[in-house]
Amino acid sequence: MVELKTPGELEAMREAGRVVARALAAVRQHVQPGVHLLELDAIAHTMIRDAGAQPSFLGYRPHFAPTPFPGSICTSVNDVIVHGIPDRYQLAEGDLLSVDCGAVLDGWHGDAAISLVVGEASPGDLELIDHTTRALEAGILAARTDGRLGDISAAIGAIGRKAGYGILRDFGGHGVGRALHEAPHLPNDGTRGHGPLLRPGLVLAIEPMFSAGGSPDHRADTDGWALRTTDGSRAAHVEHTVAVTEEGPVILTLP
């Protein structure tokens, strides 16, 4: 069942979104060669708790997961597309890192993700991140009242397909609110004019995930969480929590 939020509830979600944005900004500032993923997780955890919120991901266990998630952020490196568990891995020059962060404040969730390169970046990685970011922007612009959910999916998918990137099967964006994952599911490719009508008060986590190798296939790590490209190519993942309003789409996960 799709839940529409009131203006007051959207404002509450905006506060949760600010917590997420500030935690991601703090993590970005600390990304450099030699830093362990657990250090980044600790930074985000502290930022979230100091803001009076709680990490949405810590202890979260969706239907596909064999164990609760052990971190406050997802840290996905190189060929890991999403859901990487923070561990003692030490970031190296040229690594492509995606960081996904969620926070719940006063019962409302915010959810966002960034991708960046550690140190000096290759042109291919920069292009991958740029196209994934452009797809996010296109998806946000399509989140307009009386449009269709497929309009968002189509806007994202068109950019990924034109660039020859792989678009992850089975995983995509989603509704968000009092629960971290709500209806509807939002694929990262689709057909304009199809799907549910977009109504004021609908809040979506829009999150393109592209892989450089062009394959939509993925495999799960033995931990049951991290999803990797099957061809070993690098992946990027960016995300914002976005509200559909009469005035147009509103990003809720900005500082």
FISE-691318 format. One record per residue: residue number from 1; residue in three letters; y, z, x of N, C-alpha, C in turn. Coordinates in nm, 2 decimals. Layout:
NUM,Ala,Y,Z,X,Y,Z,X,Y,Z,X
...
REM end
This chain:
1,Met,-0.12,0.00,0.08,0.00,0.00,0.00,0.12,0.00,0.09
2,Val,0.22,-0.09,0.06,0.34,-0.10,0.14,0.44,0.00,0.09
3,Glu,0.50,0.08,0.18,0.60,0.18,0.14,0.74,0.13,0.18
4,Leu,0.83,0.13,0.08,0.97,0.10,0.11,1.05,0.22,0.13
5,Lys,1.14,0.22,0.23,1.21,0.34,0.27,1.35,0.34,0.20
6,Thr,1.40,0.46,0.17,1.54,0.47,0.12,1.64,0.47,0.23
7,Pro,1.77,0.44,0.21,1.87,0.45,0.31,1.86,0.58,0.39
8,Gly,1.84,0.69,0.33,1.84,0.82,0.40,1.71,0.82,0.49
9,Glu,1.60,0.77,0.44,1.48,0.77,0.53,1.50,0.67,0.64
10,Leu,1.57,0.56,0.63,1.59,0.47,0.74,1.68,0.54,0.84
11,Glu,1.77,0.62,0.80,1.86,0.69,0.90,1.77,0.79,0.98
12,Ala,1.68,0.86,0.91,1.59,0.95,0.98,1.50,0.88,1.08
13,Met,1.46,0.76,1.04,1.38,0.68,1.13,1.46,0.63,1.25
14,Arg,1.59,0.61,1.23,1.68,0.57,1.33,1.69,0.68,1.44
15,Glu,1.69,0.80,1.40,1.69,0.91,1.49,1.56,0.92,1.58
16,Ala,1.45,0.89,1.51,1.32,0.89,1.59,1.33,0.77,1.68
17,Gly,1.39,0.66,1.64,1.40,0.54,1.72,1.48,0.56,1.85
18,Arg,1.59,0.64,1.83,1.67,0.67,1.95,1.59,0.75,2.05
19,Val,1.51,0.84,2.01,1.43,0.92,2.10,1.34,0.83,2.18
20,Val,1.27,0.73,2.11,1.19,0.63,2.18,1.27,0.55,2.28
21,Ala,1.38,0.50,2.24,1.46,0.42,2.33,1.50,0.49,2.45
22,Arg,1.54,0.62,2.44,1.58,0.69,2.56,1.47,0.73,2.65
23,Ala,1.35,0.75,2.59,1.23,0.78,2.67,1.20,0.65,2.75
24,Leu,1.20,0.54,2.69,1.17,0.41,2.76,1.27,0.38,2.87
25,Ala,1.40,0.41,2.84,1.50,0.39,2.94,1.48,0.48,3.07
26,Ala,1.44,0.60,3.04,1.41,0.70,3.15,1.29,0.65,3.23
27,Val,1.19,0.60,3.16,1.07,0.55,3.23,1.11,0.43,3.32
28,Arg,1.19,0.33,3.26,1.23,0.21,3.33,1.30,0.25,3.46
29,Gln,1.38,0.35,3.46,1.46,0.40,3.58,1.37,0.45,3.69
30,His,1.25,0.49,3.65,1.16,0.55,3.75,1.05,0.46,3.80
31,Val,1.05,0.34,3.75,0.95,0.24,3.79,0.98,0.18,3.92
32,Gln,0.89,0.21,4.02,0.91,0.15,4.15,0.77,0.16,4.23
33,Pro,0.75,0.08,4.33,0.63,0.09,4.41,0.60,0.23,4.45
34,Gly,0.47,0.27,4.43,0.43,0.40,4.48,0.42,0.51,4.37
35,Val,0.49,0.48,4.25,0.49,0.57,4.14,0.35,0.57,4.07
36,His,0.30,0.68,4.04,0.17,0.69,3.96,0.20,0.67,3.81
37,Leu,0.11,0.61,3.74,0.13,0.60,3.59,0.14,0.73,3.52
38,Leu,0.07,0.83,3.57,0.08,0.97,3.51,0.22,1.03,3.53
39,Glu,0.29,0.99,3.64,0.43,1.04,3.65,0.52,0.98,3.54
40,Leu,0.50,0.85,3.51,0.58,0.79,3.41,0.55,0.86,3.27
41,Asp,0.42,0.89,3.25,0.38,0.95,3.13,0.45,1.09,3.11
42,Ala,0.46,1.16,3.22,0.52,1.29,3.22,0.67,1.28,3.19
43,Ile,0.73,1.18,3.24,0.88,1.16,3.22,0.90,1.14,3.07
44,Ala,0.82,1.05,3.01,0.84,1.02,2.87,0.81,1.14,2.78
45,His,0.70,1.21,2.82,0.66,1.33,2.74,0.78,1.43,2.74
46,Thr,0.83,1.46,2.85,0.94,1.55,2.86,1.06,1.51,2.78
47,Met,1.10,1.38,2.79,1.21,1.33,2.72,1.19,1.35,2.57
48,Ile,1.07,1.31,2.52,1.04,1.32,2.38,1.05,1.47,2.33
49,Arg,0.98,1.56,2.41,0.98,1.70,2.36,1.12,1.76,2.37
50,Asp,1.19,1.73,2.47,1.33,1.79,2.49,1.42,1.74,2.37
51,Ala,1.39,1.63,2.31,1.47,1.58,2.19,1.42,1.64,2.06
52,Gly,1.32,1.73,2.07,1.27,1.80,1.95,1.17,1.72,1.88
53,Ala,1.12,1.61,1.94,1.02,1.53,1.88,0.88,1.55,1.94
54,Gln,0.78,1.48,1.89,0.65,1.48,1.95,0.60,1.34,1.98
55,Pro,0.52,1.32,2.08,0.47,1.19,2.11,0.38,1.14,2.00
56,Ser,0.40,1.02,1.95,0.32,0.97,1.84,0.18,0.94,1.89
57,Phe,0.17,0.90,2.02,0.04,0.85,2.07,-0.06,0.96,2.11
58,Leu,0.00,1.07,2.16,-0.08,1.18,2.22,-0.18,1.23,2.11
59,Gly,-0.31,1.22,2.14,-0.41,1.26,2.04,-0.44,1.17,1.93
60,Tyr,-0.37,1.05,1.92,-0.39,0.96,1.81,-0.53,0.89,1.83
61,Arg,-0.60,0.87,1.72,-0.73,0.81,1.72,-0.75,0.72,1.60
62,Pro,-0.72,0.59,1.62,-0.74,0.49,1.51,-0.89,0.46,1.50
63,His,-0.93,0.38,1.41,-1.07,0.36,1.38,-1.15,0.29,1.49
64,Phe,-1.08,0.22,1.58,-1.15,0.15,1.68,-1.17,0.23,1.81
65,Ala,-1.11,0.34,1.82,-1.11,0.42,1.94,-1.22,0.52,1.94
66,Pro,-1.29,0.53,2.06,-1.40,0.63,2.07,-1.35,0.77,2.09
67,Thr,-1.23,0.79,2.14,-1.17,0.92,2.18,-1.02,0.92,2.14
68,Pro,-0.96,1.03,2.12,-0.82,1.04,2.10,-0.74,0.99,2.22
69,Phe,-0.63,0.93,2.20,-0.55,0.88,2.32,-0.50,1.00,2.40
70,Pro,-0.51,0.99,2.53,-0.48,1.11,2.61,-0.34,1.11,2.66
71,Gly,-0.26,1.01,2.64,-0.13,1.00,2.70,-0.02,1.00,2.59
72,Ser,0.11,1.02,2.64,0.23,1.01,2.56,0.28,0.87,2.55
73,Ile,0.24,0.78,2.64,0.28,0.64,2.64,0.16,0.56,2.68
74,Cys,0.16,0.43,2.64,0.06,0.33,2.69,0.12,0.26,2.81
75,Thr,0.05,0.25,2.92,0.09,0.19,3.04,-0.01,0.08,3.07
76,Ser,0.03,-0.05,3.05,-0.06,-0.16,3.07,-0.02,-0.25,3.18
77,Val,-0.10,-0.26,3.28,-0.07,-0.32,3.41,-0.14,-0.46,3.43
78,Asn,-0.06,-0.56,3.46,-0.11,-0.69,3.49,-0.19,-0.76,3.38
79,Asp,-0.33,-0.76,3.39,-0.41,-0.82,3.29,-0.44,-0.74,3.17
80,Val,-0.39,-0.61,3.17,-0.40,-0.53,3.05,-0.29,-0.57,2.95
81,Ile,-0.33,-0.60,2.83,-0.23,-0.65,2.73,-0.17,-0.53,2.66
82,Val,-0.25,-0.44,2.61,-0.19,-0.32,2.54,-0.29,-0.21,2.56
83,His,-0.24,-0.09,2.52,-0.32,0.04,2.51,-0.38,0.09,2.64
84,Gly,-0.31,0.05,2.76,-0.35,0.11,2.88,-0.33,0.26,2.89
85,Ile,-0.43,0.33,2.94,-0.42,0.48,2.95,-0.35,0.52,3.08
86,Pro,-0.25,0.60,3.08,-0.18,0.64,3.21,-0.28,0.72,3.29
87,Asp,-0.29,0.68,3.42,-0.38,0.75,3.51,-0.32,0.76,3.65
88,Arg,-0.40,0.78,3.75,-0.35,0.79,3.89,-0.32,0.66,3.95
89,Tyr,-0.33,0.55,3.88,-0.30,0.42,3.94,-0.16,0.42,4.00
90,Gln,-0.14,0.38,4.12,-0.02,0.38,4.19,0.04,0.23,4.18
91,Leu,0.16,0.22,4.12,0.22,0.09,4.10,0.25,0.03,4.24
92,Ala,0.23,-0.10,4.24,0.25,-0.18,4.36,0.35,-0.29,4.34
93,Glu,0.41,-0.34,4.45,0.51,-0.44,4.45,0.45,-0.56,4.37
94,Gly,0.53,-0.61,4.27,0.49,-0.73,4.20,0.40,-0.70,4.08
95,Asp,0.36,-0.58,4.05,0.29,-0.55,3.93,0.37,-0.58,3.80
96,Leu,0.30,-0.63,3.70,0.37,-0.65,3.57,0.32,-0.53,3.48
97,Leu,0.42,-0.45,3.44,0.39,-0.33,3.37,0.45,-0.34,3.23
98,Ser,0.37,-0.31,3.12,0.42,-0.29,2.99,0.40,-0.15,2.95
99,Val,0.51,-0.09,2.89,0.51,0.05,2.85,0.54,0.05,2.70
100,Asp,0.45,0.11,2.62,0.46,0.13,2.48,0.48,0.28,2.45
101,Cys,0.58,0.31,2.37,0.62,0.45,2.34,0.64,0.47,2.19
102,Gly,0.59,0.58,2.14,0.62,0.62,2.01,0.65,0.77,2.00
103,Ala,0.74,0.80,1.91,0.78,0.94,1.89,0.79,0.97,1.74
104,Val,0.76,1.09,1.70,0.77,1.13,1.56,0.87,1.25,1.56
105,Leu,0.98,1.23,1.47,1.08,1.33,1.46,1.10,1.36,1.31
106,Asp,1.09,1.49,1.27,1.11,1.53,1.13,1.02,1.45,1.04
107,Gly,0.90,1.41,1.09,0.80,1.34,1.01,0.81,1.19,1.01
108,Trp,0.90,1.13,1.09,0.92,0.99,1.09,0.90,0.93,1.23
109,His,0.83,0.82,1.23,0.79,0.76,1.36,0.88,0.65,1.40
110,Gly,0.90,0.64,1.53,0.96,0.52,1.60,0.86,0.46,1.70
111,Asp,0.87,0.33,1.72,0.77,0.27,1.81,0.83,0.15,1.88
112,Ala,0.83,0.14,2.01,0.89,0.03,2.08,0.81,0.01,2.21
113,Ala,0.83,-0.10,2.28,0.77,-0.13,2.40,0.85,-0.22,2.49
114,Ile,0.84,-0.21,2.62,0.91,-0.30,2.72,0.81,-0.35,2.82
115,Ser,0.84,-0.46,2.88,0.77,-0.52,2.99,0.86,-0.54,3.11
116,Leu,0.82,-0.51,3.23,0.90,-0.53,3.34,0.81,-0.55,3.47
117,Val,0.87,-0.60,3.57,0.80,-0.62,3.70,0.84,-0.51,3.80
118,Val,0.74,-0.46,3.87,0.77,-0.36,3.98,0.82,-0.43,4.10
119,Gly,0.94,-0.40,4.14,1.00,-0.46,4.26,1.03,-0.61,4.24
120,Glu,1.00,-0.69,4.34,1.03,-0.84,4.33,0.94,-0.91,4.23
121,Ala,0.99,-0.99,4.14,0.91,-1.05,4.04,0.89,-1.20,4.08
122,Ser,0.77,-1.25,4.04,0.74,-1.39,4.06,0.81,-1.47,3.94
123,Pro,0.84,-1.60,3.96,0.90,-1.68,3.85,0.81,-1.68,3.73
124,Gly,0.68,-1.69,3.75,0.59,-1.69,3.63,0.60,-1.57,3.55
125,Asp,0.60,-1.45,3.61,0.61,-1.32,3.54,0.74,-1.31,3.46
126,Leu,0.85,-1.35,3.53,0.98,-1.35,3.46,0.98,-1.44,3.34
127,Glu,0.92,-1.56,3.35,0.92,-1.65,3.24,0.83,-1.60,3.13
128,Leu,0.72,-1.53,3.16,0.64,-1.47,3.06,0.71,-1.36,2.98
129,Ile,0.78,-1.27,3.05,0.85,-1.17,2.99,0.97,-1.23,2.90
130,Asp,1.04,-1.33,2.96,1.15,-1.39,2.89,1.10,-1.45,2.75
131,His,0.99,-1.52,2.76,0.94,-1.59,2.63,0.89,-1.48,2.53
132,Thr,0.83,-1.37,2.58,0.79,-1.27,2.49,0.90,-1.20,2.43
133,Thr,1.01,-1.18,2.50,1.13,-1.12,2.45,1.20,-1.21,2.35
134,Arg,1.20,-1.34,2.38,1.26,-1.44,2.29,1.18,-1.44,2.16
135,Ala,1.05,-1.43,2.17,0.97,-1.42,2.05,1.00,-1.30,1.96
136,Leu,1.02,-1.19,2.03,1.06,-1.07,1.96,1.19,-1.09,1.88
137,Glu,1.29,-1.15,1.95,1.42,-1.17,1.89,1.41,-1.26,1.77
138,Ala,1.32,-1.37,1.79,1.30,-1.46,1.67,1.24,-1.39,1.56
139,Gly,1.14,-1.31,1.59,1.07,-1.23,1.48,1.17,-1.14,1.41
140,Ile,1.25,-1.08,1.48,1.35,-0.99,1.42,1.45,-1.07,1.33
141,Leu,1.50,-1.18,1.37,1.59,-1.26,1.29,1.52,-1.31,1.16
142,Ala,1.39,-1.32,1.17,1.32,-1.37,1.05,1.29,-1.26,0.95
143,Ala,1.32,-1.13,0.98,1.29,-1.02,0.90,1.40,-1.00,0.80
144,Arg,1.41,-1.09,0.70,1.52,-1.10,0.61,1.47,-1.09,0.46
145,Thr,1.55,-1.02,0.38,1.52,-1.00,0.24,1.48,-1.13,0.17
146,Asp,1.38,-1.13,0.10,1.33,-1.24,0.02,1.26,-1.35,0.10
147,Gly,1.25,-1.32,0.23,1.16,-1.41,0.31,1.01,-1.36,0.30
148,Arg,0.93,-1.41,0.37,0.79,-1.38,0.37,0.74,-1.32,0.50
149,Leu,0.64,-1.24,0.50,0.59,-1.18,0.62,0.55,-1.30,0.72
150,Gly,0.49,-1.40,0.67,0.45,-1.52,0.75,0.57,-1.58,0.82
151,Asp,0.69,-1.56,0.77,0.81,-1.62,0.84,0.82,-1.55,0.98
152,Ile,0.80,-1.42,0.98,0.81,-1.34,1.11,0.70,-1.39,1.21
153,Ser,0.58,-1.39,1.15,0.46,-1.44,1.24,0.48,-1.58,1.29
154,Ala,0.53,-1.67,1.21,0.55,-1.81,1.25,0.66,-1.81,1.36
155,Ala,0.77,-1.74,1.35,0.87,-1.74,1.44,0.82,-1.69,1.58
156,Ile,0.74,-1.59,1.58,0.68,-1.54,1.70,0.59,-1.64,1.76
157,Gly,0.49,-1.68,1.68,0.39,-1.77,1.73,0.44,-1.90,1.78
158,Ala,0.55,-1.96,1.72,0.60,-2.09,1.77,0.64,-2.08,1.91
159,Ile,0.71,-1.97,1.95,0.75,-1.96,2.09,0.64,-1.95,2.18
160,Gly,0.54,-1.87,2.15,0.42,-1.85,2.24,0.34,-1.97,2.25
161,Arg,0.32,-2.04,2.14,0.24,-2.17,2.15,0.31,-2.28,2.22
162,Lys,0.44,-2.29,2.20,0.51,-2.40,2.27,0.51,-2.38,2.42
163,Ala,0.51,-2.25,2.47,0.50,-2.22,2.61,0.36,-2.22,2.67
164,Gly,0.26,-2.24,2.58,0.12,-2.24,2.63,0.06,-2.11,2.65
165,Tyr,0.12,-2.00,2.60,0.06,-1.87,2.62,-0.05,-1.84,2.52
166,Gly,-0.13,-1.74,2.56,-0.23,-1.69,2.47,-0.17,-1.59,2.37
167,Ile,-0.21,-1.59,2.25,-0.16,-1.49,2.15,-0.28,-1.40,2.11
168,Leu,-0.27,-1.28,2.13,-0.38,-1.19,2.11,-0.44,-1.19,1.97
169,Arg,-0.57,-1.21,1.96,-0.63,-1.21,1.83,-0.65,-1.07,1.78
170,Asp,-0.64,-1.05,1.65,-0.67,-0.93,1.58,-0.57,-0.81,1.59
171,Phe,-0.48,-0.82,1.69,-0.38,-0.71,1.71,-0.24,-0.78,1.69
172,Gly,-0.15,-0.70,1.64,-0.02,-0.74,1.62,0.07,-0.63,1.57
173,Gly,0.18,-0.67,1.50,0.27,-0.56,1.45,0.22,-0.50,1.33
174,His,0.30,-0.41,1.27,0.25,-0.33,1.16,0.37,-0.25,1.09
175,Gly,0.34,-0.21,0.97,0.44,-0.12,0.91,0.44,0.01,0.98
176,Val,0.55,0.09,0.97,0.56,0.22,1.03,0.66,0.30,0.95
177,Gly,0.63,0.43,0.95,0.71,0.52,0.87,0.67,0.67,0.89
178,Arg,0.61,0.73,0.79,0.56,0.86,0.80,0.43,0.86,0.88
179,Ala,0.36,0.74,0.88,0.24,0.72,0.97,0.28,0.62,1.07
180,Leu,0.21,0.63,1.19,0.24,0.54,1.30,0.20,0.40,1.26
181,His,0.09,0.38,1.20,0.05,0.25,1.15,0.03,0.25,1.00
182,Glu,0.12,0.17,0.93,0.11,0.15,0.79,0.09,0.01,0.76
183,Ala,0.06,-0.02,0.63,0.06,-0.16,0.58,0.21,-0.21,0.58
184,Pro,0.22,-0.34,0.60,0.12,-0.45,0.62,0.09,-0.47,0.77
185,His,-0.02,-0.53,0.80,-0.05,-0.59,0.93,0.04,-0.71,0.95
186,Leu,0.09,-0.72,1.07,0.18,-0.83,1.10,0.13,-0.92,1.22
187,Pro,0.06,-1.03,1.19,0.00,-1.11,1.30,0.11,-1.17,1.38
188,Asn,0.08,-1.20,1.51,0.18,-1.27,1.60,0.18,-1.42,1.59
189,Asp,0.11,-1.47,1.49,0.12,-1.62,1.46,0.09,-1.63,1.31
190,Gly,0.15,-1.73,1.25,0.12,-1.75,1.11,0.20,-1.87,1.05
191,Thr,0.21,-1.87,0.92,0.27,-1.99,0.85,0.39,-1.94,0.77
192,Arg,0.50,-2.01,0.79,0.62,-1.98,0.71,0.60,-1.99,0.56
193,Gly,0.66,-1.90,0.48,0.64,-1.91,0.34,0.52,-1.84,0.29
194,His,0.43,-1.79,0.37,0.31,-1.72,0.33,0.32,-1.57,0.35
195,Gly,0.24,-1.50,0.28,0.23,-1.36,0.29,0.32,-1.28,0.20
196,Pro,0.32,-1.15,0.20,0.40,-1.07,0.11,0.55,-1.09,0.13
197,Leu,0.62,-1.07,0.02,0.77,-1.09,0.02,0.83,-0.97,0.10
198,Leu,0.93,-1.00,0.17,1.00,-0.90,0.25,1.11,-0.83,0.16
199,Arg,1.10,-0.70,0.14,1.19,-0.63,0.05,1.28,-0.53,0.13
200,Pro,1.39,-0.50,0.08,1.48,-0.40,0.14,1.40,-0.27,0.15
201,Gly,1.41,-0.21,0.27,1.34,-0.08,0.29,1.21,-0.09,0.36
202,Leu,1.16,-0.22,0.38,1.04,-0.24,0.45,1.07,-0.22,0.60
203,Val,0.99,-0.14,0.67,1.01,-0.12,0.81,0.88,-0.17,0.89
204,Leu,0.91,-0.25,0.99,0.80,-0.31,1.06,0.82,-0.28,1.21
205,Ala,0.70,-0.26,1.28,0.70,-0.26,1.43,0.66,-0.41,1.46
206,Ile,0.76,-0.48,1.51,0.74,-0.62,1.55,0.71,-0.62,1.70
207,Glu,0.59,-0.68,1.74,0.55,-0.66,1.88,0.47,-0.78,1.93
208,Pro,0.54,-0.89,1.98,0.47,-1.00,2.04,0.39,-0.95,2.17
209,Met,0.27,-1.01,2.18,0.19,-0.99,2.30,0.14,-1.13,2.35
210,Phe,0.19,-1.18,2.46,0.15,-1.31,2.51,0.08,-1.29,2.65
211,Ser,-0.02,-1.38,2.67,-0.09,-1.38,2.80,-0.07,-1.52,2.87
212,Ala,-0.05,-1.51,3.00,-0.01,-1.63,3.07,-0.12,-1.74,3.07
213,Gly,-0.24,-1.70,3.06,-0.35,-1.80,3.08,-0.38,-1.89,2.96
214,Gly,-0.32,-1.85,2.85,-0.33,-1.94,2.73,-0.44,-1.91,2.64
215,Ser,-0.53,-1.81,2.67,-0.64,-1.78,2.59,-0.61,-1.67,2.49
216,Pro,-0.65,-1.67,2.37,-0.63,-1.56,2.27,-0.73,-1.45,2.28
217,Asp,-0.83,-1.47,2.37,-0.94,-1.38,2.37,-0.91,-1.25,2.46
218,His,-0.97,-1.15,2.43,-0.96,-1.02,2.51,-1.09,-0.95,2.51
219,Arg,-1.09,-0.85,2.60,-1.21,-0.76,2.61,-1.16,-0.62,2.62
220,Ala,-1.23,-0.52,2.58,-1.20,-0.38,2.58,-1.25,-0.32,2.71
221,Asp,-1.18,-0.23,2.77,-1.23,-0.16,2.89,-1.33,-0.06,2.84
222,Thr,-1.40,0.00,2.93,-1.51,0.10,2.90,-1.45,0.22,2.83
223,Asp,-1.32,0.25,2.85,-1.25,0.37,2.79,-1.23,0.34,2.64
224,Gly,-1.26,0.22,2.59,-1.24,0.19,2.45,-1.10,0.17,2.41
225,Trp,-1.00,0.18,2.49,-0.86,0.16,2.46,-0.80,0.04,2.52
226,Ala,-0.79,0.03,2.65,-0.72,-0.08,2.71,-0.79,-0.22,2.68
227,Leu,-0.70,-0.31,2.64,-0.74,-0.45,2.61,-0.70,-0.54,2.72
228,Arg,-0.79,-0.61,2.78,-0.76,-0.70,2.89,-0.78,-0.85,2.85
229,Thr,-0.71,-0.94,2.92,-0.73,-1.08,2.91,-0.87,-1.11,2.96
230,Thr,-0.94,-1.20,2.90,-1.07,-1.24,2.95,-1.06,-1.33,3.07
231,Asp,-0.95,-1.40,3.09,-0.94,-1.49,3.20,-0.87,-1.42,3.32
232,Gly,-0.83,-1.29,3.31,-0.77,-1.22,3.42,-0.62,-1.25,3.43
233,Ser,-0.56,-1.33,3.34,-0.42,-1.36,3.35,-0.33,-1.25,3.31
234,Arg,-0.21,-1.25,3.35,-0.12,-1.14,3.32,-0.07,-1.15,3.17
235,Ala,-0.02,-1.03,3.12,0.02,-1.03,2.98,0.15,-0.95,2.97
236,Ala,0.23,-0.98,2.87,0.35,-0.91,2.84,0.35,-0.86,2.70
237,His,0.42,-0.75,2.67,0.42,-0.69,2.54,0.56,-0.62,2.52
238,Val,0.63,-0.67,2.42,0.76,-0.61,2.39,0.76,-0.57,2.24
239,Glu,0.85,-0.47,2.20,0.84,-0.43,2.06,0.97,-0.35,2.02
240,His,1.00,-0.37,1.89,1.11,-0.28,1.83,1.06,-0.25,1.69
241,Thr,1.11,-0.13,1.64,1.09,-0.10,1.50,1.21,-0.15,1.43
242,Val,1.19,-0.23,1.32,1.29,-0.30,1.25,1.29,-0.28,1.10
243,Ala,1.40,-0.25,1.04,1.41,-0.24,0.90,1.47,-0.36,0.83
244,Val,1.41,-0.40,0.72,1.46,-0.51,0.64,1.56,-0.45,0.54
245,Thr,1.68,-0.50,0.55,1.79,-0.45,0.46,1.86,-0.57,0.39
246,Glu,1.94,-0.54,0.29,2.02,-0.64,0.22,2.12,-0.71,0.32
247,Glu,2.16,-0.63,0.42,2.26,-0.68,0.52,2.19,-0.76,0.63
248,Gly,2.06,-0.76,0.63,1.99,-0.83,0.74,1.90,-0.73,0.82
249,Pro,1.83,-0.78,0.92,1.74,-0.69,0.99,1.82,-0.59,1.08
250,Val,1.77,-0.46,1.08,1.83,-0.36,1.16,1.73,-0.30,1.26
251,Ile,1.76,-0.30,1.39,1.67,-0.25,1.49,1.69,-0.10,1.49
252,Leu,1.58,-0.02,1.47,1.59,0.12,1.47,1.56,0.19,1.60
253,Thr,1.51,0.11,1.70,1.47,0.17,1.83,1.57,0.13,1.94
254,Leu,1.70,0.15,1.91,1.80,0.13,2.01,1.86,0.27,2.05
255,Pro,1.91,0.28,2.17,1.96,0.42,2.22,2.07,0.47,2.12
REM end
